[in-house]
Amino acid sequence: MPAAESPRLRKKLTSFIIEDPHTITRALSLMRVAHNLERIGDHAANIAEDIVYLREGHDIRHQQNKPLAPSP
């Protein structure tokens, strides 16, 4: 989930809770699922960065939108 999606989703689910209190449990569960999916994506990105470092020998962490050089 892109970084901008999480606040939008949280805002939308919060509005559902305000409109209908019966949705509290379901909305909170969806918020937790979205948070955990975001964490899974972060962990997958970290693993991929480690693999690139082990294979290519250069650190690609904290580089935004920079293309990688092709492998020799």
N, C-alpha and C positions, 0 to 999 in steps of 0.2 A: 504494500500500500504506500503510495507516495506520501511524503511528509505532510502535505497539505490536506490529504484525505482524512487523517485521524481527527483533527479538530472539527472538521465539517461533520463527520459521523457522530462525534461526541455531542455536538450542538444539536443535531437532528434528533438523536435519541433522547437528549435532555428535554427537547420540546415535546416529544411523545409522552415522556413521564409527566410533564406539567399538564398536558391536555387530558391524559387518562392515567390516574395513579395505578390502575390495574396492570399497567405495562412495566412497572418498576423492575420486577424480577427479570422479565425477558430482556429489557433494555440493558440492565446491568450485566447480564450474561453476555449479550452481544458486545458490550464495551470491553469486557474481559477477553472475549475471543479475539476482537480486533487488536487489542494490546498484545496478546500472546502471538498472534500471527506476525505482527510487526517485529517482535523480538526474534521469532524464528527467521525472518528475513535478514535481520541484523546479524544473527549468528551465521547464516549461510554466506553472507557477504564477507564476514571475517574469515571463514574457512577458505573461501575462494581467494582472498588476498594472501593468506598463508601459502596456498598451493602455488600461486604465481611467484611468491618470493622464493619458495623452495625450488621451483622449476627454472625460473628466469634469473634469480639472484638480485632482483631489485624490488624495492618496497613501493607498492602502489597505494598504500593507505593515505587517506586524507587528500587525494587528488580528485578534484571535481571536473568532470567532463574533459579529461585529457586522454587522447587516444594512446593506446599501448603500441610500442614498437613491435614489429613482427618478430617472431622467434627465428633464430638462425637455423 
